């Protein structure tokens, strides 16, 4: 029950059918954002979508491609039977466009259409692979299915980590004071990143989270960026893609539920032992809110989950201060 409390987070909701907001010009355009080595069966889709992902804030929306599908359908030759891909989800289906309307659409496109923007150009390059992989995934391609489930586990791991981190920030123990660590009698060197060990005292967990964040920040400054963060972004994009094309994502694992529940218990115990709940009503209320919120794990909460990893404002990775 308490597990769901940490998944909603403070980020604003984003409707699963909503096109990502237009971003300011990205300095990352052309950079290799995706870590294709971890998802070799999806590699052709990821390679084709690099520029689109850089411009969309690493979010995938099927609605982004709707106008391209309509334009392609309207521009089909007047003679012959129109062909429709099984992967053309959300298009006009098998209904034919009258020849006169197709001719008018072609003339209008030729005379009045402005040059494509970088975002539109990126969509055009990505679209063939988007349609192909959408069809294969809906038909149950076992290799793609396995990689989507792998991506979902990675996204869940990152969402749990970020939820733990923001909770420690809210408790003003990120990083913890040295006196707090000394009181635990546990030595935490700078290369100790084992924050998943929830048997440790909360200040120790928080210090390990802080060490992990420092490590990632240092690696992100390299030319190629942090490989772990690129792997997470790739997983988040694939989860977005799978959800948008109608693939049924797995439920939250028992392991993630247990981890969140154990962490919620550690937070409650910390508040009691430190007296923070009595000393600061706002912190006490926040802790209660985290423990009492009940969000069913369903497709409707997927946007909240992904917001923990890739935010709405177009940053390449959610990075707490």
N, C-alpha and C positions, 0 to 999 in steps of 0.2 A: 504494500500500500504506500509506504513512504518512498518507494523507488521512483514513482512518477513525479515526485515533488521537485526533483532536480533537473527534469528534462525540459520543462517549459522555458525557464530562464527569462531574463529581462528583455530579450530582443523582440522587436515588433513582429506581428504575424504577417505572413506573406501567403496569399491565396495560391493554391497549387496550380490554378489555371492562369495566373497573372504573368504577363511578360515582364522580365526583369527591367528595372528602370534604366533609361539611357544613362550611361556613365560619362563622366568627363573624359577627354582623350586619354587613353591609357599609355603609359610609358612602357608597358609590358608587351605591347603588340609585337608579335614575331618571336617572343621568348618561348622556349619550350616549357610550358607549364605542367604538362602531364608526365607522370612517371609510368610509362607504358610497360616497363619491365615486369611489373606486378600483375598486369592484366593483358597478357599477350593475345588472347582471343578477341579482345576489344580494341587491340592496337590500331587497326585501320580506321575505326570510328574516332578514336582519340586523336590520331594524327590529323584527320580531316577537320576536327573541331577545335584545334589549338587556338586559332585566331578568334573564333566565335567565343570561346570560353574566356579568353583574355578580355574581350570587349563586354561580356555579359556579367563579369564578376564571378566567373566559374559556376554559373547556374545554367541549367538547361530548361527550356520551356518549349513544349510542342507548339504553342500558339505563336512562337517567334517565326515559325515557318509557314503559317497559314496563308499569308498573302502570296508567297512564292508558289505554293501549290495551286492557288487559284489562278495566278498569272500563267503558270505552265499549262494548266488545263485549257484556259481560254486561247492560248497560242497554238494549240494542236492543229495539224493540217486539216483542212476542210474535208478532204476525201479520206475514206477509210474509217475504221472503227476506232474510237478513242480507247486507249489502253489505260488501265488503272492498276496501280500496285496494291498488293494486300497491305503493304506497310504505310499507305497513304492515309493514316488515321486523321480524322477531322476534316478531310476534304469533302468534295461534293458527292462522293460515292460514284455510282455507275451512271448517273444522269448525264446525258449528252448536252453540250452547249450548242444552240443553233448556229449554223455556219455564218449567218449574217452577224451575230453577236461576236463570234470569234474574230471575224475580219475587222469589225469595229475596234475590238480590244487591241488587235495588233497595230492598227493605224494610230490609236491613241497612245499606245506605249511608245511607238516610234517617234511621234511628233512632239509629245508633251512630257515624256518621262525624263526627269533629271538624271544625271550620272549617279550610279549607285554609291552609297556611303560606304565607308570601310566596314561598318556593321553588316550592311546588306550583302556586300561582296563576300564576307566571311560566311554568312548563311548560305549563299549560293554554293560555295565550295563544300560546305559540310552536308548539304541536303541529301545528295545521293546515298551517302553512307548512313545518314540518319534513317532514311526510309528502309534501306536494306537491313540494318541491325534491328530496327523496330519489328520488322516482319519476322526475322529469325528468332528474336526473343519471345514474341507472342506465340510462335509455333513450338516453343519449348526446347530450343537448342540447348543440350545438356551442358556444353562447355560455357556458354554465355550465362546460363542459370547459375552454375557454380561460382563464376566470377562476380555476379551480382550479389550473391549471398556473402562472398568474401568481402566485397566492398561495404556491404551493410554492417558487417561485424566491425570493420575499421571505423566507420562513421559512429557506431555506437560507442566504441572505445574512446574516441575523441570527445564525443558529447559528454560522456561520464566524466572524463578528465576535466573538461572546461567547467562543468557544473560544480565539481569539487573545488576547483580553483577560485571561482567567483564566490563560493560560500566562504572560503577562507579569507578572501578579501573583505567580505561583508563583516566578518568577525574581527577584522583588524589584526590578523595574525599571518599576513602574507607580505614579507616573510615574518616568522615569529621573532619576538625579542629573544636575545641571547639567554636571558634569565629563564624564559619558558623552556628552552631546550635543556639548559643545565638542570632544571627541576626534573626532567624526564630521565636523566642519567643515560641518555642514548646519544652516542656520537654520530653526527651526520656529516660526513665529508662532502666536498663540493661535487664529487662524482657519484654520489648516491642518488639515484633517480627512482627508487623502488616505492613510489607513492601508492602502488596497488596493494601494499601490505597494510591492511586495515586493522591488524592487531596492534599496530604501533600507536602511541599517543598522538592526539590530533596535531600538536605542534610539530612533531616529527614528520607526519604526513604532509603538512603544509610546507615544511622546509624542503622536502623531497620534490614536491610540486614546483617550488620556486627554483630549485636546481635544474629541473627539467626544462622550465621556461627559459632560464639563462642559457642553457645548452642550445636550445632551438634558436634563440635570438642570435647567438654567435654564428651558428651554421647558416642562418638566413642571410647573413651579410656577405657570404661567399658568392662568387659569380653565378654558380649553378643553383644557389638557394639551398634550403634545407631539404634533403632527400625525403625525410620523414613527412615533412609538411606537404611536399609535392605528392607523395603517395596518398595522403589524407584528402587533398583536394581532388585527386583523380577519383578516389572512391566516392566522394560526395557528388561529383558530376555524374558518375554512373548510377548512383542511387536515384538522383534526380531524373535521369533519362529513363530508367526502368519504371519508375512510378508514373511518369508522364505517358508512356506508351502502354500502360495498363498491366504491367507485370505485378503480381501479388508479392509484396515483400514479406519476409518472415517476421514473426513476433519478436519482441525483446527477449533475449535469452535469460534463463534462470540465473546464469552467472552475473549478468549485468544487474538484474534485479537485486540479487544478494549483495553485490558490491555497493549499490546505492543505499540499500536499507542499512547495511553495516555502517556506512559513512554517516547517514542520518542519525543513527544511534550514537556515534562518536561525537557528533556536533551537540546533540542533546546532553550527553554526559559532560562535555566540556563546559557548556553553559552553566550546568548545575554546580560542577566542582569549582569553577572560577568565580561564580556569583555574578557573571555578566548579565544573566537574565534579570536579576533583581536590580542591578546597578543601572542598566540601560534598557528602559521599556521598549525602545525602538528595535534594538537587537533581539530582544526576547520575542517581540511580535513577528519579526522577520523569520526567526528560527521556527516559530510555530506555523507560520504560513508555509514554509518549505515542507514541514512535516505533514500538514493537513491537506494540501492541495491534492486532488484526485483527478488525474487526466488519464482516460482510457488510452491504451496504446493502439492507435489505429492510423489509417492513412491520413485522416484529418489533422493529426498532430505531426506529420512528417515535416511540414514546413518549419515548425518550431525546432525539431531535432536538427535539421540542416542549418538553421540560423545559428546554432551553437558552433558550427564549423565554418560556414561561408555566409557572411552577413549580407544584408540587403544593400548596404551602402557601396558595394563594389570592391571592397578591400579583398586582397587575394587570400587572406586567411584571418579568421577571427583571432585577434591578438590582444589579450587584456593588458592594461597598463601596468 
